[in-house]
Amino acid sequence: MEARIDKWLWAVRIFKTRTLAADACKNSRISINGTTVKPSRMVKEGDEVSVRKPPVTYTFRVKQAIEKRVGAKMLPDIIENITPPEQYELLEINRISGFVNRAKGMGRPTKKDRRAIDDFTAPVFLDDFDDWDIDDDQE
């Protein structure tokens, strides 16, 4: 059995709408077995689908080609997530340091964001360590 890739991506809940799935295909963010595809490309069992959602590239193995949306509990029978752990580490690093590199169009940082940025980028002076009472020959 085969299914269109845009319908399959929507049916297995990778994208919220089929339009978003089709747009991702048109913008070369979807590949099947290493080949960039159009929304009308058919997907079949055993194919490896890569979905690029910057900064992470998710990889899935197709267990079943479906075109009708199913409940979340049924997904393990239809899709297998084979995304490498490094991709999730990249996502976590990006989440932690997200306030430093603000995305274009996010507007001005809030007061809290500004303070966090200042604390993160503040220089460390060695003179600050002179106040510490650290003796190498403690008795």
Backbone bond lengths (Angstrom), bond angles and torsions (degrees), N, CA, C in turn:
res aa  C-N    CA-C-N  psi(-1)  N-CA   C-N-CA  omega(-1)  CA-C   N-CA-C  phi
1 M - - - 1.453 - - 1.524 109.39 -
2 E 1.318 116.22 142.39 1.459 122.27 -179.43 1.515 110.02 -126.65
3 A 1.341 115.14 157.69 1.463 121.19 178.28 1.524 108.96 -147.09
4 R 1.316 115.73 153.21 1.468 120.20 175.87 1.522 109.00 -65.37
5 I 1.335 116.55 142.07 1.459 120.29 -176.52 1.528 111.89 -64.56
6 D 1.330 118.48 -37.69 1.465 118.94 -179.59 1.529 111.03 -66.85
7 K 1.345 117.13 -39.09 1.457 120.40 177.59 1.531 111.11 -68.44
8 W 1.326 116.60 -38.83 1.454 120.74 -179.91 1.525 111.23 -65.46
9 L 1.332 117.15 -44.00 1.468 120.73 179.16 1.524 111.31 -61.24
10 W 1.330 116.49 -36.62 1.468 120.73 176.81 1.533 110.16 -72.24
11 A 1.332 117.25 -42.84 1.464 121.56 -175.76 1.528 112.67 -64.98
12 V 1.339 117.63 -32.88 1.466 120.77 -179.55 1.524 111.63 -95.45
13 R 1.326 116.42 13.40 1.462 123.96 170.85 1.531 114.94 66.08
14 I 1.328 116.91 29.94 1.463 119.52 173.57 1.523 108.87 -80.02
15 F 1.331 116.13 -35.25 1.462 121.81 174.70 1.518 109.14 -120.94
16 K 1.331 115.12 147.27 1.456 120.89 -176.40 1.530 112.27 -71.12
17 T 1.338 116.36 -34.91 1.460 120.16 178.27 1.522 109.79 -129.80
18 R 1.314 115.49 159.23 1.456 120.13 177.89 1.527 110.54 -68.78
19 T 1.323 116.63 -31.08 1.464 120.70 178.04 1.528 110.55 -62.62
20 L 1.333 117.19 -42.47 1.465 120.41 177.60 1.526 111.10 -63.36
21 A 1.330 116.43 -38.27 1.461 120.88 178.28 1.530 110.65 -65.23
22 A 1.325 117.05 -43.17 1.465 121.25 178.94 1.525 110.88 -65.15
23 D 1.332 117.06 -40.57 1.468 120.64 178.11 1.524 111.31 -63.54
24 A 1.327 117.18 -38.37 1.461 120.76 177.65 1.528 110.33 -63.13
25 C 1.327 116.90 -39.43 1.465 120.61 177.03 1.524 110.86 -64.64
26 K 1.321 116.35 -43.62 1.466 120.95 -179.07 1.522 112.13 -65.36
27 N 1.340 116.63 -29.05 1.462 121.04 -179.69 1.526 112.40 -93.81
28 S 1.322 117.49 18.71 1.468 124.48 175.69 1.519 112.91 59.43
29 R 1.316 117.68 38.22 1.461 121.16 178.50 1.532 112.41 -101.58
30 I 1.331 116.25 -5.48 1.460 121.49 -178.44 1.524 109.00 -118.44
31 S 1.326 116.20 133.78 1.463 119.34 175.12 1.524 109.14 -137.87
32 I 1.313 115.40 146.98 1.456 122.39 177.21 1.518 106.99 -116.78
33 N 1.330 115.94 121.50 1.469 122.05 -178.19 1.530 111.81 51.33
34 G 1.327 116.47 38.49 1.464 121.76 176.02 1.514 115.54 86.61
35 T 1.320 118.91 0.36 1.463 122.72 -178.95 1.522 110.01 -111.09
36 T 1.329 116.56 127.00 1.459 121.27 176.87 1.524 108.77 -65.28
37 V 1.343 116.17 138.51 1.462 119.80 -172.10 1.519 112.23 -126.71
38 K 1.332 114.52 161.54 1.464 122.93 172.93 1.526 108.05 -91.88
39 P 1.346 117.78 164.81 1.467 120.43 -178.80 1.529 114.51 -60.35
40 S 1.315 117.71 -24.72 1.468 120.34 -175.88 1.531 112.64 -87.43
41 R 1.310 118.56 -2.62 1.467 121.77 -179.22 1.526 110.28 -64.09
42 M 1.307 115.81 137.76 1.462 121.37 -178.62 1.534 109.91 -87.00
43 V 1.319 115.02 139.30 1.456 121.81 177.84 1.524 107.63 -112.79
44 K 1.334 116.98 143.55 1.468 120.33 -179.14 1.526 109.07 -134.17
45 E 1.320 116.31 171.15 1.457 121.79 -178.67 1.522 110.69 -57.55
46 G 1.338 116.06 139.11 1.463 121.12 177.91 1.521 114.12 91.98
47 D 1.323 118.56 -13.34 1.462 121.13 179.21 1.524 110.57 -69.44
48 E 1.335 115.76 148.45 1.457 121.42 173.50 1.523 108.06 -104.47
49 V 1.318 115.67 119.92 1.460 122.01 -178.17 1.522 108.61 -106.45
50 S 1.338 116.79 125.04 1.460 122.16 176.69 1.516 108.60 -107.11
51 V 1.328 115.41 129.34 1.463 122.26 -179.16 1.513 107.54 -119.53
52 R 1.336 116.45 117.28 1.457 120.80 -178.85 1.521 108.98 -95.57
53 K 1.324 115.23 110.60 1.461 122.05 173.19 1.523 104.88 -121.03
54 P 1.346 116.67 92.49 1.461 119.29 -171.65 1.512 112.55 -47.84
55 P 1.318 117.12 138.34 1.465 130.22 5.75 1.525 114.42 -90.58
56 V 1.319 119.04 9.02 1.464 122.13 -173.27 1.525 111.03 -111.29
57 T 1.335 115.46 146.00 1.458 121.62 172.03 1.521 107.58 -113.97
58 Y 1.324 116.55 110.19 1.458 122.26 179.36 1.522 108.93 -85.56
59 T 1.322 116.40 144.77 1.458 121.14 178.84 1.526 108.66 -127.19
60 F 1.334 115.24 133.10 1.457 121.50 -178.23 1.515 109.70 -131.42
61 R 1.343 116.35 147.97 1.463 121.46 172.99 1.522 107.41 -107.22
62 V 1.318 115.92 132.53 1.464 122.02 -178.48 1.518 108.88 -81.27
63 K 1.336 116.57 119.57 1.460 121.54 174.51 1.523 110.56 -94.18
64 Q 1.346 115.21 -30.79 1.463 120.35 -178.09 1.524 107.81 -150.41
65 A 1.312 117.82 132.78 1.459 122.62 178.09 1.528 109.03 -89.97
66 I 1.329 116.33 114.45 1.471 120.87 -178.78 1.520 109.22 -127.20
67 E 1.324 116.79 156.41 1.459 121.73 175.87 1.523 112.10 -121.72
68 K 1.331 117.15 -7.04 1.466 121.44 177.78 1.521 108.02 -102.68
69 R 1.332 116.40 135.53 1.456 121.26 -179.11 1.529 110.30 -67.69
70 V 1.335 115.39 136.89 1.462 120.86 -177.71 1.525 110.22 -120.54
71 G 1.306 115.71 167.09 1.453 121.29 178.31 1.521 111.19 -67.37
72 A 1.323 115.95 154.41 1.457 121.58 -177.08 1.530 112.18 -61.94
73 K 1.328 117.62 -30.32 1.455 120.83 -179.27 1.526 112.68 -68.79
74 M 1.329 117.31 -21.03 1.463 121.41 -178.73 1.526 112.74 -88.51
75 L 1.328 117.97 -7.68 1.460 121.10 -174.80 1.533 114.81 -61.29
76 P 1.338 120.95 -36.61 1.472 118.48 178.95 1.528 114.22 -58.80
77 D 1.327 118.13 -22.89 1.463 121.16 177.67 1.526 112.34 -82.53
78 I 1.330 116.74 -13.61 1.459 121.37 -172.37 1.522 112.72 -110.92
79 I 1.335 116.39 -30.77 1.462 120.63 -171.84 1.523 109.59 -140.43
80 E 1.328 116.74 145.71 1.458 122.08 176.12 1.526 108.14 -123.99
81 N 1.315 116.43 123.74 1.465 121.39 -179.48 1.522 108.53 -83.90
82 I 1.340 116.80 114.99 1.464 121.52 179.61 1.524 110.53 -117.72
83 T 1.327 116.38 28.40 1.457 121.48 178.68 1.522 109.14 -65.84
84 P 1.357 117.78 130.32 1.471 119.64 179.39 1.529 111.34 -65.50
85 P 1.333 117.77 148.00 1.473 121.57 -179.55 1.527 113.34 -59.34
86 E 1.333 117.52 -27.58 1.465 120.62 179.74 1.527 111.47 -60.08
87 Q 1.328 116.38 -34.03 1.462 120.37 179.90 1.529 110.68 -66.08
88 Y 1.330 116.75 -38.82 1.458 119.78 178.40 1.527 111.29 -70.20
89 E 1.352 116.41 -33.99 1.470 119.90 175.09 1.517 109.82 -63.68
90 L 1.315 116.91 -40.91 1.463 121.86 177.65 1.523 110.71 -61.25
91 L 1.313 116.65 -40.11 1.457 121.60 178.08 1.530 110.84 -64.35
92 E 1.329 116.85 -41.50 1.472 121.24 179.67 1.529 111.01 -67.12
93 I 1.331 116.69 -41.69 1.463 120.40 177.80 1.517 109.88 -62.43
94 N 1.306 116.89 -42.13 1.460 121.14 179.38 1.528 111.10 -65.33
95 R 1.339 116.83 -37.49 1.460 120.72 179.47 1.526 110.83 -66.52
96 I 1.332 116.76 -41.67 1.460 121.20 -178.45 1.524 111.14 -67.47
97 S 1.327 116.62 -43.93 1.463 119.67 -176.23 1.523 112.27 -95.36
98 G 1.318 117.50 17.07 1.466 121.00 -175.42 1.508 114.44 -64.00
99 F 1.349 117.92 -28.88 1.453 118.55 -176.74 1.516 112.18 -75.64
100 V 1.339 119.58 -16.72 1.462 121.22 -179.85 1.525 110.25 -77.97
101 N 1.307 116.58 -47.90 1.464 120.97 -179.97 1.520 108.64 -100.54
102 R 1.309 116.05 86.64 1.464 119.90 -178.03 1.519 109.76 -73.71
103 A 1.310 115.72 140.14 1.453 120.85 179.21 1.526 109.77 -70.76
104 K 1.308 115.23 146.74 1.456 120.44 178.78 1.523 109.54 -62.47
105 G 1.311 115.90 134.71 1.451 120.66 177.96 1.518 113.91 92.18
106 M 1.325 117.85 2.71 1.459 119.99 179.60 1.527 111.94 -82.34
107 G 1.314 117.19 -5.72 1.457 119.37 179.05 1.513 112.12 83.14
108 R 1.314 114.46 -171.53 1.452 120.01 -179.03 1.525 109.94 -73.52
109 P 1.336 115.74 148.15 1.462 117.43 176.64 1.523 111.25 -68.89
110 T 1.300 116.39 149.09 1.457 120.38 176.15 1.525 108.35 -73.31
111 K 1.315 116.04 172.08 1.457 120.31 179.67 1.538 110.25 -60.31
112 K 1.311 116.21 -40.71 1.455 121.06 179.22 1.535 110.50 -64.74
113 D 1.347 116.66 -44.45 1.466 120.91 177.51 1.525 110.85 -60.78
114 R 1.319 116.00 -42.87 1.456 121.28 -178.67 1.534 110.91 -61.42
115 R 1.318 116.12 -43.81 1.466 119.84 178.48 1.524 111.20 -64.77
116 A 1.321 116.46 -40.08 1.464 120.07 178.53 1.524 110.80 -64.24
117 I 1.313 116.90 -40.68 1.463 121.07 177.89 1.524 110.24 -64.47
118 D 1.332 116.98 -44.24 1.465 120.91 179.76 1.527 111.21 -63.04
119 D 1.331 117.19 -42.06 1.465 120.36 178.94 1.525 111.22 -65.00
120 F 1.324 115.68 -37.99 1.459 120.35 -177.78 1.522 111.80 -71.15
121 T 1.326 117.30 -38.01 1.465 121.26 -175.38 1.520 113.68 -97.85
122 A 1.343 118.48 2.45 1.461 120.91 -178.86 1.527 109.93 -66.40
123 P 1.351 117.22 135.65 1.463 119.85 178.89 1.530 110.57 -72.34
124 V 1.304 115.30 149.81 1.459 121.24 177.68 1.522 107.43 -102.30
125 F 1.317 116.72 125.12 1.452 121.73 179.96 1.514 109.11 -101.75
126 L 1.321 116.66 138.04 1.456 120.82 179.87 1.526 111.34 -69.03
127 D 1.329 117.38 -22.69 1.462 120.26 178.94 1.525 111.05 -62.55
128 D 1.317 117.24 -26.21 1.461 121.07 -179.65 1.530 111.40 -65.33
129 F 1.318 117.06 -24.05 1.450 120.65 -177.90 1.525 112.63 -83.04
130 D 1.343 118.34 -12.28 1.465 121.44 179.49 1.521 111.28 -65.55
131 D 1.307 118.10 -28.08 1.458 121.70 -179.03 1.522 111.89 -72.15
132 W 1.298 117.32 -18.65 1.449 120.46 -178.55 1.530 109.07 -75.84
133 D 1.282 116.82 138.21 1.459 121.16 -179.03 1.522 108.55 -96.51
134 I 1.325 114.85 83.66 1.457 120.89 -178.51 1.530 107.19 -114.90
135 D 1.305 117.21 117.18 1.453 122.24 177.45 1.520 108.97 -112.46
136 D 1.320 115.45 132.52 1.448 119.23 179.63 1.515 111.12 -70.93
137 D 1.341 116.60 -33.93 1.464 117.66 -178.47 1.530 108.92 -106.61
138 Q 1.323 113.89 73.37 1.446 120.42 177.59 1.522 109.03 -76.61
139 E 1.318 115.47 142.57 1.459 118.65 -176.25 1.497 111.72 -107.31
